[in-house]
Amino acid sequence: MKTVFIRYVFFWVTLQLIAVPATVLNCCEGDILLLLDSSGSIANYEFSRLLFFAADLLRPFSLGRGHVRVGLLQVGTDPHLEFGLDVHSNQESLQSAMQGIRQLKGDTNTEAALGIARELLTETDVKVPKILLWLTDGVQPGDVDRPMSELKTQGVSVLIVSTVHGNYQVLKRVVTPPLDSHLYSVDIDNIDIITEDLRKAMIEIIRAERLRVVDLTSHSAVLQWRPVLSENSSYYELWYKSVSKPGREIRLTLTGDSSRAELKNLKPDTTYTASLRPESNQAVFNTLTATFTTFPDVLSPAVVHLSDHGPHQIRVSWGPLQLARVQQYTVEYGAIPSSHVRTVTLPRQKNSTLLTGLEPGTQYLVTVTALQVDGKERAMSVRACTLAEALPALIDLQLEPVKRRDLGVEEMQVKWQASQGGLRGYWIKWETENPHSTTSSMYLPPSSRSTQLTHLAPNSRVCVSPIYSSGRGDGLCCTATTHRDSRQWG
């Protein structure tokens, strides 16, 4: 017992002297719940080694909300929550708590512990990656397949460290792939050799992208990061440079409450690297980096859009609107193949105009030109067609029954009125009465105002349409209801 205590103290002091890897500070955001086997099958020495291994594993991480939250749940006859995820916000507090943990002994009631673990990891509003790290000797793990499967279904990553005599087949089934980095079977005296590899595996799951590009154009970029400083006595150093010209570096100093910065006057289609270093007297933070490539240069007008088509008008719109780069816009338009070209000059804040006084049914060439502030010009041309002018419709249509007693045949007198400008004739259509009802039609000259139809089918539709040189105008239709001795119309 004395030997165990001496090794306990020596190992703890050694941990205090270990340098914190700087690359891990401020790297991650997520929840880690330690499921520590504290049952009677674990020897005192083995339990101490597992406990100190866990403390060493977690030592480099920044703790608290927005970083890494750590909880510890012991497995015994009755599971015991040593501390929850929101208890420790700094390493001093966490390491002190882990130094004071005592072994439970008793049975290995892993199933009951997993029920508590599920509540801790899944019943929270914090939307971050979650890890269950199971430290066990693997002896009599119990029926853990179902609860572990439920945890993994809810997005929890299960990582396992077991001593050599563990039940490997069970552990292999419940761990989250890949096995080579998430499942470790190691002798307790050599457990330190897996610390770095296991830590890297955990970082891959909970790594936080703290510096990212949220908006990008050809000449600017907006960087955003998770705030880790306060406004007082802290600040950010931000610098960026072109990869192709690494010697030209621009530096900015930002207040501690900043969380975004806009980089302006960038070169188009150019790759940049940006670095952000939080500066504080209270903690050490990593330097965050991001690499991005600006978009190729886009000069207005890059697109021209046509709308509001009519017989005598068309609206022309263009973009993008570049107030800082354009002096004015000129719109030129003329009928194709050749015609008088008209011009409209517009200020730089306008990106559309309505072209009026156009000829109906005519194709136009429209050119939008931007005069840049540097004196250069950029133009884009499109073809635009006006709508054909609406043709006059038939003014009136009437049906009147006519009885020719000499032949015993009923006829229908059709009368109409129409506008005479450009009129070329009339097209008349109706249904005839025969064994197989068919549609009949005929063309009449423009001087016609009426005609007579015979043998109309019951409920026949009689339609008359005016014909013009440019097409057919809207016609009118009437229904004739035929009876043996009488005829009705409407």
C-alpha positions as CSV (number, residue, x, y, z in Angstrom):
1,M,0.0,0.0,0.0
2,K,2.9,2.3,0.8
3,T,4.5,1.5,-2.6
4,V,1.2,2.4,-4.4
5,F,1.0,5.7,-2.5
6,I,4.6,6.7,-3.3
7,R,4.1,5.9,-7.0
8,Y,0.8,7.9,-6.8
9,V,2.6,11.0,-5.5
10,F,5.5,10.6,-7.9
11,F,3.3,10.3,-10.9
12,W,1.2,13.3,-9.9
13,V,4.2,15.5,-9.4
14,T,5.6,14.3,-12.8
15,L,2.3,15.4,-14.4
16,Q,2.6,18.9,-12.9
17,L,5.9,19.3,-14.7
18,I,4.8,18.2,-18.1
19,A,4.7,21.1,-20.6
20,V,1.3,21.8,-22.1
21,P,1.3,21.3,-25.9
22,A,0.5,24.7,-27.4
23,T,-1.2,23.3,-30.5
24,V,-4.0,22.0,-28.3
25,L,-4.9,25.2,-26.5
26,N,-8.1,26.8,-27.9
27,C,-8.3,24.2,-30.6
28,C,-11.5,22.5,-29.8
29,E,-15.1,22.7,-28.7
30,G,-17.1,19.7,-27.5
31,D,-18.2,17.6,-24.6
32,I,-16.1,14.7,-23.2
33,L,-17.6,12.4,-20.6
34,L,-15.1,9.9,-18.9
35,L,-16.7,6.6,-18.1
36,L,-14.2,5.3,-15.5
37,D,-14.4,1.6,-14.4
38,S,-14.2,1.8,-10.6
39,S,-15.4,-1.7,-9.8
40,G,-13.7,-4.3,-7.6
41,S,-12.1,-6.1,-10.6
42,I,-9.7,-3.1,-10.9
43,A,-6.7,-3.1,-8.5
44,N,-5.9,0.1,-6.6
45,Y,-2.7,0.6,-8.6
46,E,-4.5,0.0,-11.9
47,F,-7.3,2.5,-10.9
48,S,-4.7,5.2,-10.0
49,R,-2.9,4.7,-13.4
50,L,-6.2,5.0,-15.3
51,L,-7.0,8.2,-13.4
52,F,-3.7,9.8,-14.0
53,F,-3.7,8.8,-17.6
54,A,-7.0,10.6,-18.0
55,A,-5.7,13.7,-16.2
56,D,-2.7,13.8,-18.5
57,L,-4.8,13.2,-21.6
58,L,-7.1,16.2,-20.8
59,R,-4.4,18.6,-19.4
60,P,-3.8,20.6,-22.7
61,F,-7.4,21.4,-23.4
62,S,-9.0,24.9,-22.8
63,L,-12.0,24.2,-20.6
64,G,-15.5,25.7,-20.3
65,R,-18.4,26.6,-22.6
66,G,-17.1,27.5,-26.0
67,H,-14.2,25.2,-25.5
68,V,-14.1,21.6,-24.0
69,R,-16.5,20.6,-21.2
70,V,-15.4,17.5,-19.2
71,G,-17.5,15.2,-16.9
72,L,-16.5,12.1,-15.1
73,L,-18.8,9.1,-14.3
74,Q,-17.6,6.2,-12.1
75,V,-18.9,2.7,-12.8
76,G,-19.5,0.5,-9.7
77,T,-22.5,-1.3,-8.2
78,D,-24.3,2.1,-8.3
79,P,-22.9,4.6,-10.8
80,H,-21.5,7.8,-9.3
81,L,-21.3,11.1,-11.1
82,E,-18.1,12.6,-9.8
83,F,-18.7,15.9,-11.7
84,G,-20.8,17.1,-14.5
85,L,-19.9,18.9,-17.8
86,D,-20.4,22.4,-16.5
87,V,-18.4,22.1,-13.2
88,H,-14.8,22.8,-14.3
89,S,-13.8,25.8,-16.5
90,N,-10.1,25.7,-15.9
91,Q,-7.4,23.0,-15.7
92,E,-6.4,23.8,-12.1
93,S,-10.0,23.0,-10.9
94,L,-10.2,19.9,-13.1
95,Q,-6.8,18.5,-12.0
96,S,-7.5,19.1,-8.4
97,A,-10.9,17.3,-8.6
98,M,-9.3,14.3,-10.4
99,Q,-6.6,14.1,-7.7
100,G,-9.3,13.7,-5.0
101,I,-11.3,10.9,-6.7
102,R,-11.6,7.6,-4.7
103,Q,-12.4,4.2,-6.1
104,L,-16.0,2.8,-5.6
105,K,-15.3,-1.0,-5.8
106,G,-18.3,-3.3,-6.0
107,D,-19.8,-4.7,-9.2
108,T,-19.3,-3.5,-12.8
109,N,-22.8,-2.0,-13.5
110,T,-21.9,-0.5,-16.9
111,E,-25.5,-0.7,-18.2
112,A,-26.8,1.6,-15.4
113,A,-23.9,4.0,-15.9
114,L,-24.6,4.2,-19.6
115,G,-28.2,5.3,-18.8
116,I,-26.8,8.3,-16.9
117,A,-24.2,9.0,-19.6
118,R,-27.0,9.2,-22.2
119,E,-28.8,11.8,-20.2
120,L,-25.7,13.9,-19.7
121,L,-24.6,13.8,-23.3
122,T,-27.9,14.0,-25.2
123,E,-30.3,16.0,-23.1
124,T,-28.5,19.3,-23.6
125,D,-29.1,22.3,-25.9
126,V,-25.4,22.6,-26.6
127,K,-24.9,21.6,-30.3
128,V,-21.3,20.4,-30.2
129,P,-19.5,17.1,-30.9
130,K,-19.7,14.7,-28.0
131,I,-17.3,11.9,-26.9
132,L,-17.8,9.1,-24.4
133,L,-14.3,7.8,-23.4
134,W,-14.6,4.5,-21.6
135,L,-11.7,3.5,-19.4
136,T,-12.0,-0.2,-18.4
137,D,-10.4,-3.5,-17.8
138,G,-13.1,-5.1,-19.9
139,V,-14.0,-7.7,-17.3
140,Q,-17.7,-8.5,-17.4
141,P,-18.8,-5.3,-19.2
142,G,-22.4,-6.5,-19.3
143,D,-25.0,-6.0,-22.0
144,V,-23.7,-2.8,-23.4
145,D,-24.4,-3.3,-27.1
146,R,-27.9,-1.7,-27.0
147,P,-27.2,1.4,-24.9
148,M,-23.9,2.1,-26.8
149,S,-25.7,1.8,-30.1
150,E,-28.3,4.3,-28.9
151,L,-25.5,6.7,-27.9
152,K,-23.9,6.4,-31.3
153,T,-27.2,6.9,-33.1
154,Q,-27.6,10.2,-31.3
155,G,-24.2,11.4,-32.5
156,V,-22.0,10.4,-29.6
157,S,-18.5,9.1,-30.5
158,V,-17.5,6.1,-28.3
159,L,-13.8,5.7,-27.7
160,I,-12.4,2.9,-25.5
161,V,-9.2,2.2,-23.6
162,S,-9.0,-1.2,-22.0
163,T,-6.3,-3.2,-20.2
164,V,-4.8,-6.3,-21.8
165,H,-7.3,-8.8,-20.3
166,G,-10.4,-6.9,-21.7
167,N,-13.2,-8.6,-23.6
168,Y,-12.0,-7.3,-27.0
169,Q,-14.9,-8.7,-29.1
170,V,-17.5,-6.8,-27.1
171,L,-15.4,-3.6,-27.2
172,K,-14.9,-3.9,-30.9
173,R,-18.6,-4.0,-31.5
174,V,-19.5,-0.9,-29.5
175,V,-16.7,1.4,-30.4
176,T,-17.1,4.1,-33.0
177,P,-15.0,3.4,-36.1
178,P,-12.2,3.6,-37.0
179,L,-10.9,1.0,-34.6
180,D,-7.2,1.7,-35.0
181,S,-7.6,5.2,-33.5
182,H,-10.7,4.8,-31.3
183,L,-10.0,1.4,-29.5
184,Y,-6.8,0.8,-27.5
185,S,-5.9,-2.4,-25.7
186,V,-2.8,-1.7,-23.6
187,D,-0.9,-3.0,-20.6
188,I,-1.6,-0.7,-17.6
189,D,2.2,-0.1,-17.0
190,N,2.6,1.1,-20.6
191,I,-0.6,3.1,-20.9
192,D,1.3,6.4,-21.4
193,I,2.4,5.4,-24.9
194,I,-1.1,5.9,-26.3
195,T,-1.7,9.3,-24.8
196,E,-0.7,11.3,-27.8
197,D,-2.5,9.1,-30.4
198,L,-5.7,9.1,-28.3
199,R,-5.6,12.9,-27.8
200,K,-5.2,13.4,-31.6
201,A,-8.2,11.1,-32.2
202,M,-10.3,13.2,-29.8
203,I,-9.1,16.4,-31.4
204,E,-10.2,15.2,-34.8
205,I,-13.7,14.8,-33.4
206,I,-14.0,18.1,-31.4
207,R,-11.7,20.4,-33.4
208,A,-13.4,23.9,-33.8
209,E,-12.9,25.9,-36.9
210,R,-12.4,29.2,-35.1
211,L,-11.2,31.4,-38.1
212,R,-13.2,31.1,-41.2
213,V,-14.2,33.1,-44.3
214,V,-17.9,34.0,-44.2
215,D,-18.1,36.4,-47.2
216,L,-15.8,36.6,-50.2
217,T,-15.7,38.8,-53.3
218,S,-13.1,39.6,-55.9
219,H,-11.7,42.5,-53.8
220,S,-12.7,41.7,-50.2
221,A,-13.1,38.9,-47.6
222,V,-14.9,38.8,-44.2
223,L,-13.2,36.7,-41.5
224,Q,-15.1,35.5,-38.5
225,W,-14.0,33.7,-35.3
226,R,-15.3,32.5,-32.0
227,P,-14.6,35.3,-29.4
228,V,-12.2,34.1,-26.7
229,L,-11.2,37.5,-25.2
230,S,-12.9,40.3,-23.2
231,E,-13.0,43.9,-24.2
232,N,-10.7,45.1,-21.4
233,S,-7.0,44.6,-21.4
234,S,-7.1,42.1,-24.4
235,Y,-6.9,42.4,-28.1
236,Y,-6.4,40.5,-31.4
237,E,-3.5,40.8,-33.8
238,L,-4.6,40.1,-37.4
239,W,-2.3,39.9,-40.3
240,Y,-2.7,38.8,-43.9
241,K,-0.7,38.5,-47.1
242,S,-0.8,37.2,-50.7
243,V,0.8,33.8,-51.2
244,S,2.3,35.0,-54.4
245,K,3.8,38.1,-52.7
246,P,4.7,36.8,-49.2
247,G,6.8,39.9,-48.4
248,R,3.9,42.3,-48.4
249,E,2.0,41.8,-45.1
250,I,-0.8,43.9,-43.7
251,R,-1.3,44.0,-39.9
252,L,-4.4,45.1,-37.9
253,T,-5.0,45.4,-34.2
254,L,-8.6,44.6,-33.1
255,T,-10.4,45.1,-29.8
256,G,-10.9,42.1,-27.4
257,D,-14.7,42.0,-28.1
258,S,-14.2,41.7,-31.9
259,S,-15.4,38.6,-33.6
260,R,-15.1,39.5,-37.3
261,A,-13.0,41.7,-39.6
262,E,-13.3,42.8,-43.3
263,L,-10.2,42.7,-45.4
264,K,-10.5,45.2,-48.2
265,N,-8.6,46.2,-51.4
266,L,-7.6,42.6,-52.2
267,K,-6.5,41.5,-55.6
268,P,-8.9,39.4,-57.6
269,D,-8.3,35.7,-58.2
270,T,-5.5,35.7,-55.6
271,T,-4.8,33.3,-52.7
272,Y,-4.2,34.9,-49.3
273,T,-3.3,33.6,-45.9
274,A,-4.7,35.3,-42.8
275,S,-3.5,34.8,-39.2
276,L,-5.2,35.8,-35.9
277,R,-3.5,35.7,-32.5
278,P,-5.5,36.5,-29.3
279,E,-3.4,38.5,-26.9
280,S,-4.2,38.3,-23.2
281,N,-2.3,38.4,-19.9
282,Q,-4.6,35.8,-18.4
283,A,-4.2,32.9,-20.9
284,V,-2.2,31.6,-23.8
285,F,-4.0,31.1,-27.1
286,N,-3.1,29.5,-30.4
287,T,-2.5,31.6,-33.5
288,L,-5.4,30.8,-35.8
289,T,-5.0,30.7,-39.6
290,A,-7.2,30.6,-42.7
291,T,-6.4,30.4,-46.5
292,F,-8.7,31.7,-49.2
293,T,-8.8,32.7,-52.8
294,T,-10.6,35.8,-54.0
295,F,-13.1,35.6,-56.9
296,P,-12.0,36.5,-60.4
297,D,-12.6,40.2,-61.2
298,V,-16.2,40.9,-62.3
299,L,-16.8,44.3,-64.0
300,S,-20.2,45.7,-64.6
301,P,-22.2,45.0,-66.7
302,A,-21.6,41.3,-66.2
303,V,-25.3,40.4,-66.9
304,V,-28.1,42.2,-68.8
305,H,-31.7,41.2,-68.2
306,L,-34.9,42.1,-70.2
307,S,-38.4,42.4,-68.7
308,D,-41.7,44.3,-69.0
309,H,-42.0,43.5,-72.7
310,G,-44.8,45.3,-74.6
311,P,-45.5,46.4,-78.2
312,H,-43.8,49.8,-77.6
313,Q,-41.5,49.2,-74.6
314,I,-38.8,47.0,-73.0
315,R,-37.1,47.3,-69.6
316,V,-33.4,46.7,-69.5
317,S,-31.6,45.9,-66.3
318,W,-27.9,45.0,-65.6
319,G,-25.5,44.2,-62.8
320,P,-23.6,44.1,-60.6
321,L,-24.0,47.6,-59.3
322,Q,-20.5,48.9,-58.6
323,L,-20.8,52.4,-57.2
324,A,-17.1,52.6,-56.3
325,R,-15.8,51.5,-59.8
326,V,-18.3,53.0,-62.3
327,Q,-18.8,56.7,-63.3
328,Q,-21.9,56.3,-65.5
329,Y,-23.8,53.9,-67.8
330,T,-24.9,54.4,-71.4
331,V,-27.7,52.4,-73.0
332,E,-27.8,52.3,-76.9
333,Y,-30.6,50.7,-78.8
334,G,-31.7,50.4,-82.4
335,A,-33.9,48.2,-84.6
336,I,-32.3,45.3,-86.5
337,P,-31.0,45.0,-89.2
338,S,-30.2,48.7,-89.3
339,S,-31.9,51.8,-87.9
340,H,-31.4,55.0,-86.1
341,V,-29.5,54.3,-82.8
342,R,-30.9,56.1,-79.7
343,T,-28.8,56.7,-76.5
344,V,-29.7,57.0,-72.8
345,T,-27.1,58.1,-70.2
346,L,-27.6,57.1,-66.6
347,P,-25.8,57.8,-63.3
348,R,-23.8,55.0,-61.7
349,Q,-26.4,54.3,-59.0
350,K,-29.0,53.3,-61.7
351,N,-29.0,49.7,-63.0
352,S,-32.2,49.7,-65.1
353,T,-34.2,51.8,-67.6
354,L,-37.4,51.6,-69.6
355,L,-37.0,51.9,-73.3
356,T,-40.1,53.4,-74.8
357,G,-41.4,54.5,-78.3
358,L,-40.4,51.2,-79.9
359,E,-42.1,49.6,-82.9
360,P,-44.3,46.6,-82.2
361,G,-43.1,43.1,-83.3
362,T,-39.5,44.4,-83.9
363,Q,-36.1,43.1,-82.9
364,Y,-33.7,45.5,-81.3
365,L,-30.0,45.4,-80.4
366,V,-29.4,46.9,-76.9
367,T,-25.9,47.7,-75.7
368,V,-25.1,48.6,-72.1
369,T,-21.7,50.3,-71.6
370,A,-20.1,51.1,-68.2
371,L,-17.5,53.9,-68.0
372,Q,-15.1,52.9,-65.3
373,V,-13.5,55.3,-62.9
374,D,-10.1,54.5,-64.5
375,G,-11.4,55.7,-67.9
376,K,-11.9,52.2,-69.4
377,E,-15.2,51.0,-70.8
378,R,-17.0,47.6,-70.6
379,A,-20.0,46.8,-72.8
380,M,-22.5,44.0,-73.1
381,S,-25.1,43.6,-75.9
382,V,-28.3,41.6,-76.1
383,R,-31.2,41.2,-78.6
384,A,-34.6,42.3,-77.5
385,C,-38.0,41.8,-79.3
386,T,-41.1,43.9,-78.7
387,L,-44.5,42.2,-78.7
388,A,-46.7,42.3,-81.7
389,E,-49.4,44.9,-81.4
390,A,-52.8,43.4,-80.4
391,L,-55.1,43.0,-83.5
392,P,-58.7,44.4,-83.3
393,A,-61.3,41.9,-82.2
394,L,-64.7,41.3,-83.8
395,I,-67.1,44.0,-82.6
396,D,-70.4,42.1,-82.7
397,L,-72.0,38.8,-83.8
398,Q,-75.7,37.9,-84.1
399,L,-77.6,34.7,-85.2
400,E,-81.1,35.0,-86.7
401,P,-83.2,32.0,-87.8
402,V,-84.5,32.0,-91.4
403,K,-87.3,29.5,-92.8
404,R,-87.3,28.8,-96.5
405,R,-90.8,27.3,-97.0
406,D,-90.2,26.6,-100.6
407,L,-87.5,24.1,-99.8
408,G,-88.6,23.2,-96.3
409,V,-85.1,23.9,-95.0
410,E,-84.1,26.0,-92.0
411,E,-81.2,28.4,-92.3
412,M,-79.3,30.6,-89.9
413,Q,-78.5,34.2,-90.8
414,V,-75.0,35.2,-89.3
415,K,-74.3,38.9,-89.0
416,W,-71.2,40.7,-87.6
417,Q,-69.3,43.9,-87.3
418,A,-65.5,44.5,-87.3
419,S,-62.9,47.3,-87.6
420,Q,-61.9,47.9,-91.2
421,G,-58.2,49.0,-90.8
422,G,-56.0,46.4,-92.4
423,L,-58.8,43.9,-92.7
424,R,-58.2,41.0,-95.2
425,G,-61.3,38.9,-94.6
426,Y,-63.3,36.7,-92.2
427,W,-62.9,33.1,-91.1
428,I,-66.2,31.4,-90.2
429,K,-66.5,28.0,-88.4
430,W,-69.6,25.9,-87.4
431,E,-70.8,22.3,-86.8
432,T,-73.0,20.7,-89.5
433,E,-75.8,18.2,-88.8
434,N,-75.1,14.8,-90.5
435,P,-74.6,11.1,-89.3
436,H,-71.1,12.1,-88.1
437,S,-71.1,15.7,-86.9
438,T,-68.2,17.5,-88.5
439,T,-66.8,21.0,-88.3
440,S,-67.2,23.2,-91.4
441,S,-65.4,26.5,-92.2
442,M,-65.1,29.0,-94.9
443,Y,-63.3,32.3,-95.7
444,L,-65.2,35.4,-96.8
445,P,-63.8,38.7,-98.3
446,P,-63.5,41.8,-96.1
447,S,-66.6,43.4,-97.7
448,S,-68.8,40.6,-96.2
449,R,-71.1,41.5,-93.3
450,S,-73.3,38.4,-93.1
451,T,-73.9,34.9,-94.5
452,Q,-76.4,32.1,-94.2
453,L,-75.7,28.6,-92.8
454,T,-77.8,25.5,-93.3
455,H,-78.0,22.1,-91.6
456,L,-76.4,23.2,-88.3
457,A,-76.0,20.5,-85.7
458,P,-77.9,20.8,-82.4
459,N,-76.2,23.3,-80.1
460,S,-73.7,24.2,-82.8
461,R,-71.1,26.9,-82.0
462,V,-70.8,29.5,-84.8
463,C,-67.6,31.5,-84.6
464,V,-66.4,34.4,-86.7
465,S,-62.8,35.8,-86.6
466,P,-61.4,38.8,-88.4
467,I,-58.2,38.2,-90.5
468,Y,-55.6,41.0,-90.8
469,S,-52.3,41.1,-92.7
470,S,-50.3,40.4,-89.5
471,G,-52.6,37.6,-88.2
472,R,-56.0,36.6,-86.9
473,G,-57.8,38.9,-84.4
474,D,-60.0,37.7,-81.5
475,G,-63.3,36.3,-82.8
476,L,-66.8,35.9,-81.2
477,C,-68.9,32.8,-80.9
478,C,-72.7,32.1,-80.5
479,T,-74.5,28.9,-79.7
480,A,-77.5,27.9,-81.9
481,T,-80.0,25.5,-80.2
482,T,-81.9,23.6,-82.9
483,H,-85.3,21.9,-82.6
484,R,-87.4,20.2,-85.2
485,D,-90.0,23.1,-85.4
486,S,-88.1,26.0,-83.9
487,R,-84.6,27.4,-83.4
488,Q,-83.0,29.4,-80.6
489,W,-79.8,31.4,-80.5
490,G,-77.8,33.3,-78.1
